[in-house]
């Protein structure tokens, strides 16, 4: 690797030129990678609700719908609005009560079953059906056009509106995330590095790595908006250490080889690659653990971030060395005193009072575990958006005016007896929280021959194999009430037709909850197991993996318990990914200190001296790493209006500080207490000395 390092150092201009040229395909790749704003589309294809959505598109030419509330408008004007809506591209049809009754009739003469569906006082509701899926570009363009046509008396609710608003707000905020993360990271680096120029080189190198990573996402076809928003922030936070390692190694090797900067950098590259390749494995393992999720968002984020860490390592030993050599003179001219250069006194205080930190650990352990296990999680995607957005205003108006929280769809066999269909819908009407059900038979009667059914109604309700019915619920998505209601409706539907399906937003969110609950356990078990195995291999020890993983898991429990004691609920995505990411990204702090502790023990130091040296020498690096990770995520957590993104960044920023504090205070105490056990259960931990002679 030294030869490769020397070649990179010698050909620094070529390396930089190649690095800059790679920006071109990266930018093209970013432009060509589609961003998916619908989290429900990441549910597994094997679910009945997902299969039902596909059938809906294939058979009915309809993938989504929006409920439109129109207030204080005359019927003839509502009819004109309906006609305008019908002309919008990708609007398949608009279902309103003029499809089944004459609007010239006085409202009180309209049959009650139609009136309660479409009219309430001065307000009326229509159903706009789209010819593509909820998150398709076509449907989002259609909802945008409908909003332009609608005036202040109209409110367009539904999942397509939610997805559209997510897209709009994410596109506005994404560039600002990068700026905030870069500025705050720059401030931290200026305080913790030894030169005013170095932080800019670090950010430039990592910025290029982020561009390469985002551009290479073209191989995936599309990425989620959460992945797109978090990639730059996370990659900046977790790969900053590698740059610090390289610069420190370069400074050390310049002393070994005075006047031979290329040679010094060659050795620095070799040394850095060895240490960084090892430390990055745990971070990659944390992200790869996300790939086992049934909910495909985990795989999306896991692949992109694991790829980003690998690209970050490559750029750290190619682009960054070339930049450092190219700007070596400005670096030397702008040297300044390190903020954390002398940590002897605080380190001595921490290691001396190790018993106090153990007591604090034991006191906090139970409330941390309890809080972690009882933090409330929510699954309603609209809740993660500001209440002032159009989608949430419309949803609130729908609930206030018509007491409608959801509309489910029932797909039943076309050949089912009309009387049985009607009987089934009558039973559904009796389910608690169901306001009404609306099928073709309920509109025209079960005795009307199919040949006499109006074609407009037939194309909405009948497909090749299935017939459609709408069920209105007063319950919101992702609540215990609607989940219990869906279970009862599904039971009724299956009783009449075992091929029938209940689909829609609420059924999808119920499946989302069931799927991600199982994923949470799976991801945590695999990430802990993988990192345990990596630490076991690194240190050839049984006890050290238990101690290191336990210390970081404690930090995770504390982090996740805080929302419980604050009375805050978290979006489901945050609760799933935080454990694997915080464990993978911050266990390096513990590994760094442990490596030095092991080295000192192998050199014959007693446990107190070894722990003291390991602590004070690793303390500056751990603080710099923790603060860098905090800086990259904290600003975004404060700024983002999308709670799916903001809550993840909040947990990561807080988690970086908590992990840093726990490693600095609790880990040395663990070494003090379990030193003898560590020596006995680790191969070669004391070097040539026998474990029996451990002091």
C-alpha positions in Angstrom: 0.0 0.0 0.0 3.0 2.3 0.6 3.9 2.1 -3.2 0.3 3.0 -4.1 0.4 5.9 -1.6 3.7 7.2 -3.1 2.2 7.0 -6.6 -0.8 9.0 -5.5 1.5 11.6 -3.8 3.7 11.9 -6.9 0.8 12.2 -9.3 -1.3 14.6 -7.1 -2.3 16.9 -10.1 -3.5 13.9 -12.1 -5.5 12.6 -9.1 -7.1 16.0 -8.7 -7.9 16.3 -12.4 -9.6 12.9 -12.4 -11.5 13.8 -9.3 -12.8 17.0 -10.9 -13.7 15.2 -14.1 -15.7 12.6 -12.2 -18.0 15.4 -11.1 -19.5 15.6 -14.6 -21.0 12.0 -14.6 -21.9 12.4 -11.0 -24.0 15.5 -11.7 -25.6 13.7 -14.7 -26.3 10.7 -12.4 -28.0 12.9 -9.8 -30.2 14.5 -12.4 -31.2 11.1 -13.8 -32.0 9.5 -10.5 -35.7 9.7 -9.6 -36.6 10.6 -6.0 -39.5 8.7 -4.5 -41.6 10.7 -2.1 -44.1 7.9 -1.1 -42.9 5.8 1.8 -45.9 3.4 1.4 -44.5 2.3 -2.0 -41.6 0.6 -0.1 -43.9 -2.0 1.4 -43.2 -5.6 0.2 -45.0 -6.7 -3.0 -46.3 -9.8 -1.2 -48.8 -7.9 0.9 -52.4 -8.2 -0.1 -52.9 -4.4 0.1 -50.0 -3.8 -2.3 -51.3 -6.4 -4.7 -54.7 -4.7 -4.5 -53.2 -1.4 -5.4 -51.6 -3.0 -8.5 -54.9 -4.5 -9.5 -56.6 -1.2 -9.1 -54.2 0.4 -11.7 -54.4 -2.6 -14.1 -58.1 -3.2 -14.0 -59.7 0.1 -13.2 -57.0 2.4 -14.6 -57.0 4.1 -11.2 -54.2 4.3 -8.8 -55.2 7.0 -6.3 -57.9 9.5 -5.5 -58.4 12.8 -3.7 -61.4 13.9 -1.7 -62.4 17.4 -2.6 -64.5 19.5 -0.2 -66.2 22.5 -1.7 -67.8 25.1 0.6 -70.4 27.8 0.1 -70.7 27.3 -3.7 -73.9 26.9 -5.7 -74.5 23.5 -7.2 -74.2 24.7 -10.8 -70.8 26.2 -10.0 -69.7 23.0 -8.3 -70.8 21.2 -11.5 -68.6 23.5 -13.6 -65.7 22.9 -11.2 -66.2 19.2 -11.6 -66.1 19.6 -15.4 -62.8 21.6 -15.1 -61.3 18.9 -12.8 -62.3 16.2 -15.3 -60.3 18.0 -18.0 -57.0 17.9 -16.1 -54.5 15.4 -17.5 -54.3 12.1 -15.6 -57.6 12.7 -13.9 -59.5 9.5 -14.8 -62.9 10.6 -13.5 -64.7 12.7 -10.9 -67.4 11.1 -8.8 -70.0 13.5 -7.5 -73.7 13.2 -6.7 -74.8 14.5 -10.1 -73.7 11.1 -11.3 -76.7 9.6 -9.5 -79.1 12.5 -9.0 -80.4 15.6 -10.6 -78.7 18.7 -9.1 -81.9 20.8 -9.8 -83.7 18.9 -7.1 -83.8 20.7 -3.7 -81.3 19.2 -1.3 -83.9 17.9 1.1 -85.5 15.9 -1.8 -82.2 14.1 -2.5 -82.2 10.5 -1.1 -80.5 10.4 2.3 -78.0 7.7 1.2 -76.6 10.2 -1.4 -77.0 13.3 0.7 -74.9 12.0 3.6 -72.1 10.9 1.1 -71.9 14.1 -0.9 -73.6 16.9 1.0 -73.4 18.4 4.5 -75.0 21.8 4.9 -73.3 24.3 2.6 -70.5 21.9 1.8 -70.3 19.2 -0.8 -67.7 16.5 -1.5 -66.5 14.9 -4.7 -64.0 12.1 -5.4 -61.3 12.8 -8.0 -59.8 9.6 -9.4 -56.3 9.6 -10.9 -55.1 7.2 -13.6 -51.8 6.5 -11.9 -50.4 5.6 -8.5 -50.2 7.8 -5.5 -46.6 8.9 -5.8 -46.3 8.9 -9.6 -45.2 12.1 -11.2 -48.4 12.0 -13.2 -50.6 12.1 -10.1 -48.5 14.8 -8.4 -48.7 16.9 -11.5 -52.5 16.4 -11.6 -52.9 17.4 -7.9 -50.8 20.5 -8.5 -53.0 21.5 -11.5 -56.2 20.8 -9.5 -54.9 23.1 -6.7 -54.4 25.9 -9.3 -58.0 25.5 -10.6 -59.5 25.3 -7.1 -60.2 28.5 -5.2 -60.1 29.3 -1.5 -63.5 27.5 -1.1 -61.9 24.1 -2.2 -59.8 21.7 -0.2 -58.0 18.7 -1.8 -57.2 16.0 0.6 -55.7 12.5 0.2 -52.4 10.8 0.1 -51.4 12.2 -3.3 -51.6 15.7 -1.8 -49.4 14.6 1.1 -46.8 13.2 -1.2 -46.9 16.3 -3.4 -46.3 18.6 -0.3 -43.5 16.4 0.9 -41.9 16.7 -2.6 -42.3 20.5 -2.6 -40.9 21.1 0.9 -38.1 18.6 0.5 -36.9 20.2 -2.8 -36.9 23.6 -1.1 -35.0 22.4 2.0 -32.5 19.9 0.6 -29.8 22.4 -0.6 -30.2 24.3 2.7 -29.5 21.0 4.7 -26.1 20.7 2.9 -25.2 24.4 3.6 -26.1 24.2 7.3 -24.2 20.9 7.8 -21.2 22.2 5.9 -21.1 25.6 7.8 -21.5 24.0 11.3 -18.9 21.3 10.5 -16.5 24.0 9.3 -16.9 25.8 12.6 -16.1 22.7 14.6 -13.2 21.8 12.4 -11.7 25.3 12.7 -11.9 24.9 16.4 -10.5 21.3 16.6 -7.9 21.2 13.7 -4.4 22.8 13.7 -4.8 24.9 10.5 -7.4 27.3 9.2 -7.0 25.9 5.6 -7.4 22.2 6.5 -11.2 22.3 7.2 -11.9 23.6 3.8 -9.9 20.8 2.2 -11.7 18.2 4.4 -15.1 19.6 3.2 -14.0 19.7 -0.4 -12.8 16.1 -0.3 -15.9 14.9 1.4 -18.1 17.0 -0.8 -16.7 15.3 -3.9 -17.3 11.9 -2.2 -20.9 12.9 -1.6 -21.3 13.9 -5.2 -19.9 10.6 -6.4 -22.2 8.7 -4.1 -25.3 10.6 -5.1 -24.4 10.3 -8.8 -23.8 6.5 -8.5 -27.4 6.2 -7.2 -28.4 6.0 -10.9 -27.7 2.3 -10.7 -30.6 2.0 -8.3 -33.0 3.9 -10.6 -34.5 5.9 -7.7 -34.0 6.7 -4.1 -36.4 7.8 -1.3 -36.5 11.5 -0.4 -35.3 10.5 3.1 -32.2 8.9 1.7 -31.7 11.8 -0.6 -32.0 14.3 2.3 -29.8 12.3 4.7 -27.0 11.2 2.4 -24.9 14.3 2.5 -25.5 14.9 6.2 -24.7 11.4 7.3 -21.8 10.9 4.9 -20.2 14.1 6.2 -20.8 13.1 9.8 -19.5 9.5 9.6 -16.5 10.0 7.3 -15.0 13.1 8.8 -12.8 11.0 11.1 -11.0 9.5 8.1 -9.8 12.9 7.0 -8.5 13.6 10.5 -6.7 10.3 10.6 -4.9 11.0 7.3 -3.8 14.5 8.4 -2.5 13.3 11.8 -0.6 10.5 10.1 0.9 12.9 7.5 2.1 15.2 10.3 3.7 12.3 12.1 5.4 11.0 8.9 6.7 14.5 8.0 8.8 14.2 11.2 10.1 10.8 10.2 11.0 12.0 6.6 11.9 15.7 6.9 11.9 17.4 3.5 10.3 14.4 1.8 6.6 15.4 1.7 5.6 12.9 -1.0 7.3 10.1 0.8 5.7 11.1 4.1 2.3 11.3 2.4 2.8 7.8 0.8 3.3 6.3 4.3 0.4 8.4 5.6 -1.9 7.0 3.0 -0.8 3.4 3.7 -1.2 3.9 7.5 -4.6 5.7 7.1 -6.0 3.0 4.7 -5.2 0.3 7.2 -6.8 2.1 10.2 -9.7 3.6 8.2 -10.5 0.4 6.4 -10.8 -1.3 9.8 -12.8 1.4 11.5 -15.2 1.9 8.6 -16.2 -1.8 8.7 -18.4 -1.2 11.8 -20.0 1.8 10.2 -20.7 -0.1 7.0 -22.1 -3.0 9.1 -24.6 -0.7 10.7 -25.8 0.5 7.4 -25.8 -3.0 5.8 -28.0 -4.2 8.7 -30.7 -1.8 7.4 -30.8 -3.8 4.2 -32.5 -6.8 5.9 -35.6 -4.8 6.5 -38.8 -6.1 4.8 -39.7 -2.4 4.4 -37.5 -1.6 1.4 -36.7 2.0 2.6 -34.1 0.4 4.9 -32.4 -1.3 1.9 -32.5 2.0 0.0 -30.9 3.9 2.8 -28.5 1.1 3.8 -27.1 0.6 0.3 -26.6 4.3 -0.4 -24.9 5.0 2.9 -22.7 1.8 2.9 -21.7 2.8 -0.6 -21.1 6.3 0.6 -18.7 5.2 3.4 -16.7 3.1 1.0 -16.5 6.0 -1.5 -15.5 8.2 1.5 -12.6 5.9 2.4 -11.4 5.9 -1.3 -11.5 9.7 -1.5 -9.7 10.0 1.9 -6.7 8.2 0.5 -6.7 9.7 -3.0 -8.4 13.1 -3.3 -7.6 14.4 0.2 -3.8 13.6 0.1 -3.6 15.3 -3.3 -5.3 18.4 -1.9 -3.2 18.4 1.3 0.1 18.2 -0.8 -1.2 20.8 -3.3 -2.0 23.3 -0.5 0.8 22.3 1.9 2.3 25.8 2.1 -1.0 27.6 3.0 -1.6 24.8 5.6 1.7 25.5 7.3 1.2 29.3 7.2 -2.2 29.1 8.9 -1.2 26.8 11.7 -2.8 27.6 15.1 -2.9 26.0 18.6 -5.2 23.0 19.0 -8.3 23.5 21.1 -8.1 20.0 22.7 -4.3 19.7 22.7 -3.9 19.2 26.5 -6.5 16.8 28.0 -4.3 15.5 30.9 -6.2 17.1 33.8 -9.8 16.3 32.6 -8.7 12.8 31.7 -7.1 12.3 35.1 -10.3 13.5 36.8 -12.4 11.1 34.8 -10.3 8.0 35.3 -9.7 8.8 39.1 -13.5 8.9 39.8 -14.4 5.8 37.8 -16.5 4.4 40.6 -18.8 7.4 40.5 -19.4 6.9 36.8 -20.2 3.3 37.3 -22.8 4.3 40.0 -24.3 6.9 37.5 -24.4 4.2 34.8 -26.3 1.8 37.1 -28.7 4.5 38.2 -29.5 5.5 34.7 -29.7 2.0 33.2 -33.2 1.1 34.2 -34.9 4.4 33.3 -33.0 4.3 30.0 -34.2 0.8 29.2 -37.8 1.6 30.4 -37.9 4.9 28.4 -36.5 3.2 25.3 -39.1 0.5 25.4 -42.0 3.0 26.0 -41.2 5.8 23.5 -44.3 6.4 21.4 -44.1 5.8 17.7 -46.5 7.2 15.1 -47.1 5.9 11.6 -49.3 8.5 10.0 -47.0 10.1 7.4 -49.1 13.4 7.2 -48.3 14.0 10.9 -44.6 14.5 10.1 -45.5 17.6 8.0 -46.4 21.1 9.2 -50.1 21.7 9.9 -50.0 24.7 7.7 -49.4 22.7 4.5 -52.3 22.3 2.0 -52.6 18.6 2.5 -53.1 18.9 6.3 -55.4 21.9 6.0 -57.6 19.8 3.6 -57.5 16.7 5.8 -58.6 18.8 8.8 -61.4 20.4 6.8 -62.6 17.0 5.6 -62.7 15.7 9.2 -64.3 18.9 10.5 -67.0 19.2 7.7 -67.8 15.6 6.9 -66.3 13.8 9.9 -64.3 11.7 7.4 -61.0 10.3 8.4 -60.5 7.8 5.7 -62.0 6.1 2.7 -61.3 2.4 2.2 -61.8 0.5 -1.0 -63.2 -3.0 -1.2 -62.5 -5.1 -4.3 -64.8 -8.0 -4.7 -65.4 -10.7 -7.4 -67.4 -9.4 -10.3 -69.5 -12.7 -10.4 -70.6 -12.3 -6.8 -74.4 -12.3 -6.5 -75.7 -8.6 -6.4 -77.9 -9.4 -3.4 -74.8 -10.8 -1.5 -72.9 -7.6 -2.4 -75.6 -5.5 -1.0 -75.8 -7.6 2.1 -72.1 -7.4 2.6 -72.1 -3.6 2.3 -75.0 -3.4 4.8 -73.0 -5.4 7.3 -70.0 -3.2 6.7 -72.2 -0.2 7.4 -72.9 -1.6 10.9 -69.2 -1.7 11.8 -68.2 0.9 14.4 -66.8 4.1 12.9 -68.1 3.4 9.4 -70.2 6.3 8.1 -71.3 4.8 4.8 -70.4 2.4 2.1 -70.9 3.1 -1.6 -71.0 0.5 -4.3 -72.6 0.3 -7.7 -75.5 -1.7 -6.4 -76.1 0.8 -3.6 -76.3 3.6 -6.2 -78.6 1.9 -8.7 -80.1 -1.0 -6.8 -79.4 -4.7 -7.0 -82.3 -5.5 -9.4 -81.1 -3.3 -12.3 -79.6 -5.5 -15.1 -76.0 -4.8 -15.9 -76.9 -3.8 -19.5 -78.8 -0.8 -18.1 -76.0 0.4 -15.8 -74.7 3.9 -17.0 -71.3 3.5 -18.6 -69.9 6.4 -16.5 -70.7 4.4 -13.3 -69.6 1.1 -14.8 -66.1 2.3 -15.7 -65.6 3.6 -12.1 -66.9 0.5 -10.2 -66.3 -2.5 -12.5 -63.1 -4.0 -13.8 -62.4 -7.3 -15.7 -62.4 -9.5 -12.6 -63.3 -7.2 -9.7 -65.9 -4.7 -8.6 -65.1 -1.8 -6.4 -66.9 -0.3 -3.4 -65.9 2.7 -1.2 -66.2 2.6 2.6 -66.1 5.8 4.5 -64.5 5.8 8.0 -64.6 8.5 10.6 -61.2 7.3 12.0 -57.8 8.6 10.9 -55.1 6.4 9.4 -52.6 4.6 11.7 -54.8 4.6 14.8 -55.9 1.7 17.0 -59.5 2.5 16.1 -59.1 2.3 12.3 -56.9 -0.9 12.6 -59.6 -2.6 14.6 -62.2 -1.4 12.1 -60.2 -2.8 9.2 -59.9 -6.1 10.9 -63.7 -6.3 11.3 -64.3 -5.1 7.7 -61.8 -7.7 6.4 -63.5 -10.4 8.3 -66.9 -9.5 6.8 -65.5 -9.2 3.3 -63.7 -12.6 3.4 -66.9 -14.2 4.7 -68.7 -13.3 1.4 -65.7 -13.6 -1.0 -62.4 -15.1 0.1 -60.7 -13.4 -2.9 -61.9 -9.9 -2.0 -59.5 -7.3 -0.6 -59.7 -4.2 1.5 -57.2 -1.6 0.3 -56.4 2.1 0.6 -54.4 4.4 2.7 -55.4 3.1 6.1 -54.9 -0.6 5.2 -51.4 0.2 3.8 -50.5 2.1 7.0 -51.6 -0.8 9.1 -49.3 -3.1 7.1 -46.6 -0.5 7.4 -46.9 -0.7 11.2 -46.9 -4.5 11.3 -43.9 -4.7 8.9 -41.8 -2.1 10.5 -42.4 -3.4 14.1 -40.9 -6.7 13.0 -38.1 -4.9 11.1 -37.1 -3.0 14.2 -36.2 -6.2 16.1 -34.5 -7.7 13.1 -32.3 -4.7 12.4 -31.2 -4.3 16.0 -30.4 -8.0 16.4 -28.4 -8.2 13.1 -26.5 -4.9 13.7 -25.5 -5.9 17.2 -24.5 -9.4 16.0 -22.5 -8.1 13.1 -20.6 -5.5 15.1 -20.1 -8.0 18.0 -18.4 -10.3 15.5 -16.2 -7.6 14.0 -15.0 -6.5 17.4 -14.4 -10.1 18.4 -12.2 -10.6 15.3 -10.3 -7.3 15.8 -9.4 -7.9 19.5 -9.6 -11.8 19.5 -11.7 -11.4 22.7 -15.0 -12.6 24.0 -15.4 -10.0 26.8 -14.5 -6.9 24.8 -17.3 -7.1 22.2 -19.8 -7.5 25.1 -18.4 -4.5 26.9 -18.1 -2.2 23.9 -21.5 -3.0 22.4 -23.1 -2.7 25.9 -21.6 0.7 26.3 -22.9 2.0 23.0 -26.3 0.3 23.4 -26.6 2.1 26.8 -26.0 5.4 24.9 -28.7 4.4 22.4 -31.2 3.5 25.2 -30.5 6.9 26.8 -31.0 8.7 23.4 -34.2 6.9 22.7 -35.6 7.3 26.2 -35.4 11.1 26.1 -38.5 11.5 23.8 -40.5 9.3 26.2 -39.7 11.5 29.2 -40.3 14.6 27.0 -43.7 13.2 26.1 -42.8 13.3 22.4 -43.7 10.6 19.8 -41.3 9.7 17.0 -42.0 8.8 13.4 -41.5 5.1 12.7 -38.5 5.6 10.4 -36.5 7.3 13.1 -37.0 4.5 15.6 -35.9 1.8 13.2 -32.7 3.4 11.7 -31.3 5.1 14.8 -30.1 2.0 16.6 -28.1 0.6 13.7 -26.6 3.9 12.6 -25.7 5.2 16.1 -24.1 1.8 16.9 -22.2 1.5 13.7 -21.0 5.1 13.6 -20.1 5.7 17.2 -18.7 2.3 18.3 -15.5 3.5 16.6 -15.0 5.8 19.6 -14.9 2.8 21.9 -12.7 0.8 19.5 -10.2 3.7 19.3 -9.7 3.8 23.1 -9.7 0.1 23.4 -7.0 -0.3 20.8 -4.7 2.1 22.7 -5.6 0.4 26.0 -4.6 -3.0 24.5 -1.4 -1.6 23.1 -0.3 -0.2 26.5 -1.2 -3.4 28.3 0.9 -5.4 25.8 3.8 -3.0 26.5 3.8 -4.0 30.1 1.8 -1.1 31.7 -0.4 -1.9 34.6 -4.2 -1.4 34.2 -4.4 2.1 35.7 -1.5 3.5 33.7 -2.7 1.7 30.5 -6.2 3.1 30.9 -5.0 6.6 31.8 -2.7 6.7 28.7 -5.5 5.3 26.4 -8.0 7.8 27.7 -6.0 11.0 27.5 -4.5 10.1 24.1 -7.8 9.1 22.5 -9.9 11.9 24.2 -9.1 14.6 21.6 -10.0 12.4 18.6 -13.2 11.2 20.3 -14.3 14.7 21.1 -13.5 15.9 17.6 -15.4 13.0 16.0 -18.4 13.4 18.2 -18.6 17.2 17.7 -18.2 16.7 13.9 -21.0 14.2 13.8 -23.1 16.5 16.0 -22.4 19.5 13.8 -23.3 17.7 10.6 -26.8 16.7 11.9 -27.8 19.3 14.6 -28.5 22.2 12.2 -30.6 20.1 9.9 -32.6 18.8 13.0 -33.4 22.4 13.9 -34.2 23.6 10.4 -36.2 20.7 8.8 -40.0 21.0 8.6 -40.3 17.4 7.6 -40.2 15.5 10.9 -39.2 12.2 9.2 -35.9 13.9 8.5 -35.7 16.3 11.4 -36.3 13.6 14.1 -33.6 11.3 12.6 -31.1 14.2 12.6 -32.1 15.1 16.2 -31.5 11.5 17.3 -28.2 11.3 15.5 -26.9 14.7 16.8 -27.9 13.8 20.3 -26.7 10.3 19.9 -23.3 11.4 18.8 -22.9 13.5 22.0 -24.3 10.8 24.3 -22.1 8.1 22.8 -19.1 10.5 23.1 -19.8 11.2 26.8 -20.5 7.5 27.6 -17.3 6.3 25.9 -15.2 9.0 27.7 -16.8 8.4 31.2 -18.2 4.8 31.3 -15.8 2.8 29.1 -12.6 3.6 31.2 -14.6 2.5 34.3 -15.5 -0.7 32.6 -11.8 -1.3 31.8 -10.9 -0.7 35.5 -13.5 -3.2 36.8 -13.2 -5.9 34.1 -9.4 -5.7 33.3 -8.7 -9.1 34.7 -11.6 -10.7 32.9 -10.6 -9.0 29.7 -7.0 -10.3 30.0 -8.2 -13.8 30.6 -10.8 -13.9 27.8 -8.7 -12.2 25.1 -6.0 -13.9 23.1 -2.6 -12.1 23.3 -4.0 -9.1 25.2 -0.9 -8.9 27.4 1.5 -9.7 24.6 4.2 -12.1 25.7 3.0 -12.0 29.3 0.6 -14.6 30.6 -2.9 -13.6 31.6 -2.3 -15.1 35.0 0.2 -12.3 35.7 -2.3 -9.5 34.9 -2.0 -6.8 37.5 
